[in-house]
């Protein structure tokens, strides 16, 4: 079942980021369907988060989808090479986003291999936000797309992810964000081979942050 609008409309980006673990990211591009189970996410808390593209209310043509209704896709180009897919959450004009960092292939694996030019799908096949987007055919052409429609969407297939199986750590590649670089906003399902990169300063489990709201960091 596709996630409904009210899943995305909530303004607790940290909680939604955690709850996206185990959900299924899907694409249907030119009739080619691919699906992957989300195993790693990062939350970006908008104008008060120095790691966010929208920090300080920054608003450009590129970041405009972040200011859309929750349930909007935000896809940007990193280093001129990698297309990184984010899920926008919350209300209009409140730029909260969740980067999907890694997943495990579920459907359309042959299509994913073709897109990635990989004859086999090994342990790190969808480890990393750039490789994940490449495998599912996600590019910046999809930025601003509605996740309730039929090109790109997320499903709840009742995959259970227990609290004790979630590893929490600071986000990757955001050292420029000063003190905000230490926010424990990265979530990964433990015992998965698809971690996008090595965790640094991991918390014991997910409960170390779930009780805090975005505004407390």
C-alpha positions, 0 to 999 in steps of 0.5 A: 500500500502506498504511504498516504499524505498524512504520513508525510504531513507530520513535522517531526522529521526525525521520527518520520526518518526513523519510520521510513526504515523498512518501507519500500521505495518504488519507481515506475519509469517507462513501464519499468518497475523497481522496488527496494527496502529502505535500510538507511536514512538521514533527517535534515531539520530545515532552517535551524539545521546548518546541514540543511540546504534550507538553513537560514531560510535559503530558498533557490530554484534547486531547493524549492521542492523542499518548501512544498507539501510533505510527500514531495520528492527533492532530488539534487545533484551532488558533485555533478555526478550523483542524483540524491533522493530526499523525501520532503515532510511537513507543511508547505513552506517548512523545508524538512527533508529526509535523505534515503541513503541505502536500501536492499533490492526487492523487485526489478533487480535485473533492471537495477543491474542494467542501470548500474552496469553491474552483472551482479547485485552484491552486498553493497549494490544499493549502499549509498544514495547515489547508487540507490538513485541510479538503480531506481532510475531516479534523477533530478528530472523527478525533483518536485514529483508527488510521492502519491502518484505513479512514477515514484512512491513509497509503500508500506509492506508491513516489514517490521523494524524493531527499535532495538535493531536501529542504529543511530549516529551523526550524519555523513559528510556534514562537517561544515555544519559545525555543532549541527554535524553531531546531531544523531539524525542518521538511522540504519537497520542493524545487521544489514550489509547495505550501510552506505558508509561506516558509522561514526559515534553510534548511539546504543540504540534508537531510543537515545534520540526518539524522545527528543523533538527537532527543536531540542537539538 
